[in-house]
Amino acid sequence: MLKIACLPPVFRGWQDSGHFSGFTQNSLTAWSVCNKIPNTMQTQHDFKEKKIRQLEEQCRRNGLAITVQRRVIIEALAERRDHPSADQLYDTVRGRVRGISRTTVYRVLETLEGIGVVQKVSNPEARARFDADTARHHHLYCTHCQKIQDVSDPALELLPLPSEEYGGFTIAGFSITFSGVCPDCRTVQSQSP
């Protein structure tokens, strides 16, 4: 198991920068991006259209049919930023596609992950959570309400990767999940007796 003894200086000063809202657990503090960061992200509609095009391209490339179910599920996932579970997506799409089953949603998500259109988000929960954003980014996970939130900071990309001396692995990518307590849960905790 790889253990990181200390975090590099790039993590210092996040609290005081004014560009992040607090998300804390014990001595580890991570800060989530808030609305003060300039809006350089695509609009939700543009993102959804991009994901539909990616679905079509990847289905063709992999010899898969572009089914109504696949299209509706990717649209529903691209509309969300909360990294939903398959059950949450099922609740969203069952009103859009008549007769769709929970099993179909699970199978479609596994297929979409297999062709690189969605990704599973690592988290301490037993259930899988999904994200339509397949570009490398990192997450904050609330240990109280299980909320998952994206965090993006160029400093995270500067972390040194382990060498092959750690089990002989060749590192192809990474994703960091910070665990802690979100601002909403901290507020509730501070108000309870």
N, C-alpha and C positions, 0 to 999 in steps of 0.2 A: 504494500500500500504506500502510495506517495504521500508524504506529509510536507506541508509548506510551513516552515518555522516562523517566517515573518513575511509581512506584505511589503512590497516595495514602496518607495516614497510617493508614487503616483496616487496612492489611496489617501494620502494625508490632505487635509484641508477641504475635503468634500463638504463637511458640515458648514463651514464658514463661507463657502462660495456663493450661497444664495441661489444657486441654480438647481438645488436638489431638495427634496422633501425627505424627512427622516424615516428610517426603517431600521430599527435596532434590535440586537439580541446580545445580551451580556456585554463583553468587551468588543465584539466585532460590530462595526458600524458600516453599513452600506447605504448609499443614498440613491434614491430613484429619480429619474429625470422627470421634471415637472413642466408646466406650461411656459416657463421662462426661457426655455431653449428655443431658438429661432425655428420656425416651422419649415423644415426642409423635407418632411415626409410627403409622400404622394397622398392625394386625397383618397378617401376610402373607396370611392367609385373607381378611380384609376387603378387602385390596388386590386380590387375585385376583377376588373376587366383583364388585368395582367395575369392573375391567377387562372382565369378561364382560358386565356390563350395558352398558358403554360400547360394546363390540363390537356387541352386539345393536342398540342405538340407532343407531349409525353405519351399520351394514349396512342397516337399514330406511330411514334417511334417504337413503342413496345407492342404493337399489334393488338391493342385493346379498343373495344368499342367506346364511343363517347356517349354514355347512357345518361338519361334524364337524372337518375339517382346520383351519379358521379358529379354531374354539373350542379345540381341543387345543393349537394353537401359541400362542395368547394365554395360555392357562393355564400352559403350560410357561415362557413368557417372564416372566409375572408371578410365578412361583415363584423366579426367579433374580435376583440382585443383581450378577452379574458381567458384565453387558452382553455376552451371547454373540453369536457370529457365526451366520450362517444354518447353517453346517455343524455347529456345536455344538448348535444347536436341533434339527437333523435327527437327530443322534445321540440326543437326549433323546426325541423324539416317535416315532421309527420303531418303538419297542416298544409304543406306545400306539395307533397307527393302522396297521392291517394294510395293507401295500402302498403306503404313502405314499412319494413320491419326493423326492429332494433338490430337484429342480426345483419341485415343488409348494411346498415350504417357502420357497424363494426368492420364488416368485410371491405366496404368501400374505403374506409379510412386506412386499413392495412394495405390495400392496393395502392392508394395515393401516396402513402409513405414509401412503399416499395419502389415507386417510379420517381420519387423525389419531389413531389408536388406539395406535400405537407411534412411536418416533422413531429415526432413525439417529444414532449417536453419532459425532461427528467425532473422528478420531484419525489419527496418522501412518501407521498400517498401510494397506496396499492394500485389505484386506478390510473390508467394512461390519460394524459391530457394532450391536446393537439394544437398546433400553431400553423397557420397558413404561410407565415413569414419564414422562409427557409434560408434566408441570409443569416450568417453567423451573428448572433446577438445573445445576450445573457438575461438572466431572470432573477427576480426577487420572489421569494415564496414565504407567505405568512403562515406560521405554524399554528395560529389560532383559527383563522377562517379559511385557510387553504387557497387564498387569493394568489394568483401568479401575475406578475407584472413585468413587462420588458424593462431592461435597463441597458442603456447604450452610452458608453464612454470610450473614447479612443484610447485612454490609458489602459483599459483592460486588454487591448490588443498588443500591448507592449510587454506583457508578462513573458518571462523566459519559459520556453517549453522544456520539459524534461528530456534528457538525452536518452539514447537507446540503452544506457546502462540500467534503466529501470525496467527490467523484464524483457528487454529486447524489442519493445514496441517501436514502430515507426509512427509518429503522431501525424494524423491526417487532419485533425480539427479538434476543437474544444468548445465547450459551453460551460459557463460558470453559473451556478445557482446559489444565491445568497439566501440563507434562511434567517428569519427574524419575525418581528411583530410589526404589522402595518400600522399606519397612523390611525385608522379607524378603530382597530382593536385596542391600541394603546389608549385612545380616548375613552373607550368603554371601560377598560381596566382602571383608569384613574378616577372614573366616576362611580365605580362600585365600592361598597363599604368594605 
